[in-house]
């Protein structure tokens, strides 16, 4: 990188209890001068599920603006980049502990930032009508006999996932078909992929596939964890009113165990607020060259 312009970056593991677990995130600092094309090139170079670029705000009331890229596309919102970036900015002394407001493509989102964890509140929850499970099963290599009886629906809090409940044994057997996943996500610009899960006792064992976004499988997905709360209430698996908590184990099949602690507030059979909390572990720090404009 002799003579090249460089920026500092960190890699942090999000929703992780230790290094080399959870979902790795690259955060490139002081990125205001970068173009969209340069950010996308950097995200492809890191080749993680997401790379985050905190930049200056454009909306009053926000502490920072976050742009988020997969190796293939920019996202309006994502959970583990939001949690990981907020934790890192606080650890570096760039934002204070307490409530921080992140500006992103999904609007202004509040985060509770503490030294040991970050809690993200998603945008307004949305839930679609039941959908045919057969294309979903085909996209993840499963059969109709694997279904666990709850109707799949698209749901989210800024980025939508379709939730497919199957037996616990089937979760481990799932194998993504990237072409079929791409077809599913092409059906709507805010549709990210398929969350395959088993459910028992307010705990989910999940795997999340987003082939259309350049990510075959994600080891910990905050946006899917948030949307799950909206789907669980709509499906009658969590109470129709009041606040409930639930926990997600993800990344086990990838060798990156992750824990996502979640809560959902409901009223009249619909989710009105979803939150996800997680811990962050720093893993690497260095400099990356700025791609040619």
WOJO-V571952 format. One record per residue. N is the residue number from 1. SS is DSSP state (H for helix, E for strand, L for the rest). PSI is psi as a letter, one per 40 degrees, with the letter a starting at -180 (999 if undefined). OMEGA is omega as a letter, one per 20 degrees, with the letter a starting at -180 (999 if undefined). Layout:
n | ss | psi | omega
N | SS | PSI | OMEGA
N | SS | PSI | OMEGA
This chain:
n | ss | psi | omega
1 | L | e | r
2 | L | h | r
3 | L | e | a
4 | L | i | r
5 | L | h | a
6 | E | i | r
7 | E | i | r
8 | E | i | r
9 | E | i | r
10 | E | i | r
11 | E | h | r
12 | E | i | r
13 | E | h | a
14 | E | i | a
15 | L | f | a
16 | L | i | r
17 | L | e | a
18 | L | i | r
19 | L | i | r
20 | L | f | r
21 | L | a | a
22 | L | a | a
23 | E | h | a
24 | E | i | a
25 | E | h | r
26 | E | h | r
27 | E | h | r
28 | E | h | a
29 | L | i | r
30 | L | f | a
31 | L | e | a
32 | L | d | a
33 | L | e | a
34 | L | i | r
35 | L | i | r
36 | H | d | a
37 | H | d | r
38 | H | d | r
39 | H | d | a
40 | H | d | r
41 | H | d | r
42 | H | d | r
43 | H | d | r
44 | H | d | r
45 | H | d | r
46 | H | d | r
47 | L | f | r
48 | L | i | a
49 | L | d | r
50 | L | i | r
51 | E | h | a
52 | E | i | a
53 | E | g | r
54 | E | h | a
55 | E | i | a
56 | L | i | a
57 | L | i | r
58 | L | e | a
59 | L | h | r
60 | L | i | r
61 | L | e | r
62 | L | i | r
63 | L | d | r
64 | E | i | r
65 | E | i | a
66 | E | h | r
67 | E | h | a
68 | E | h | a
69 | E | h | r
70 | L | i | r
71 | L | e | a
72 | L | d | a
73 | L | i | r
74 | E | i | r
75 | E | i | r
76 | L | d | a
77 | L | i | r
78 | L | i | a
79 | H | d | a
80 | H | d | r
81 | H | d | r
82 | H | d | r
83 | H | d | a
84 | H | d | a
85 | H | d | r
86 | H | d | r
87 | H | d | a
88 | H | d | r
89 | H | d | r
90 | H | d | a
91 | H | d | r
92 | L | e | r
93 | L | e | a
94 | L | d | r
95 | L | i | a
96 | L | i | r
97 | L | i | a
98 | E | a | a
99 | E | h | r
100 | E | i | r
101 | E | h | r
102 | E | h | r
103 | E | h | r
104 | E | a | a
105 | L | e | r
106 | L | e | r
107 | E | a | r
108 | E | h | a
109 | E | h | r
110 | E | i | r
111 | E | i | r
112 | E | h | a
113 | E | h | r
114 | L | i | a
115 | L | d | a
116 | L | e | r
117 | L | i | r
118 | E | h | r
119 | E | h | a
120 | E | h | r
121 | E | h | a
122 | L | i | r
123 | L | a | a
124 | L | h | a
125 | L | i | r
126 | E | i | r
127 | E | h | r
128 | L | a | r
129 | L | i | r
130 | L | i | a
131 | L | i | r
132 | L | h | a
133 | H | e | a
134 | H | d | r
135 | H | d | r
136 | H | d | r
137 | H | d | r
138 | H | d | a
139 | H | d | a
140 | L | e | r
141 | L | f | a
142 | L | i | a
143 | L | i | r
144 | H | d | r
145 | H | e | r
146 | H | e | a
147 | E | i | a
148 | L | e | r
149 | L | e | r
150 | L | h | a
151 | L | h | r
152 | L | i | r
153 | E | i | r
154 | E | h | r
155 | E | i | r
156 | E | i | r
157 | L | f | a
158 | L | d | r
159 | L | h | a
160 | E | i | r
161 | E | i | r
162 | E | h | a
163 | E | h | a
164 | E | h | a
165 | E | h | a
166 | E | i | r
167 | L | i | a
168 | H | d | r
169 | H | d | a
170 | H | d | r
171 | H | d | a
172 | H | d | a
173 | H | e | a
174 | L | h | r
175 | L | h | a
176 | L | i | r
177 | L | h | a
178 | H | d | r
179 | H | d | r
180 | H | d | r
181 | H | d | r
182 | H | d | r
183 | H | d | a
184 | H | d | a
185 | H | d | r
186 | L | e | a
187 | L | e | r
188 | L | h | a
189 | L | d | a
190 | L | e | a
191 | E | h | a
192 | E | d | a
193 | E | a | a
194 | E | h | r
195 | E | h | r
196 | E | h | a
197 | E | i | r
198 | E | i | a
199 | E | h | r
200 | E | h | r
201 | L | f | r
202 | L | f | r
203 | E | h | r
204 | E | i | r
205 | E | h | a
206 | E | i | r
207 | E | i | a
208 | E | h | a
209 | E | h | a
210 | E | f | a
211 | H | d | a
212 | H | e | r
213 | H | e | r
214 | L | e | a
215 | E | h | a
216 | E | d | r
217 | E | i | a
218 | E | h | a
219 | L | e | r
220 | L | h | a
221 | L | g | a
222 | H | d | a
223 | H | d | r
224 | H | d | r
225 | H | d | r
226 | H | d | r
227 | H | d | r
228 | H | d | r
229 | H | d | r
230 | H | d | r
231 | H | d | a
232 | H | d | r
233 | H | d | r
234 | H | d | a
235 | L | e | a
236 | L | e | r
237 | L | e | r
238 | L | i | a
239 | L | i | a
240 | L | e | a
241 | L | i | r
242 | E | a | a
243 | E | h | r
244 | E | i | r
245 | E | i | r
246 | E | i | a
247 | E | i | a
248 | E | h | r
249 | E | h | a
250 | E | i | r
251 | L | e | a
252 | H | d | a
253 | H | e | a
254 | H | e | a
255 | L | e | r
256 | L | g | a
257 | L | h | a
258 | E | i | r
259 | E | h | r
260 | E | h | r
261 | E | h | a
262 | E | i | r
263 | E | i | r
264 | E | h | r
265 | E | h | a
266 | E | i | r
267 | E | h | r
268 | L | f | r
269 | L | e | r
270 | E | i | r
271 | E | h | r
272 | E | e | r
273 | E | h | r
274 | E | h | a
275 | E | i | r
276 | E | h | a
277 | E | i | r
278 | E | i | r
279 | L | i | a
280 | E | h | r
281 | E | h | r
282 | E | i | a
283 | E | d | a
284 | E | i | a
285 | E | h | r
286 | E | a | r
287 | E | i | r
288 | E | h | r
289 | E | i | r
290 | L | h | r
291 | L | i | r
292 | L | i | a
293 | L | 999 | 999
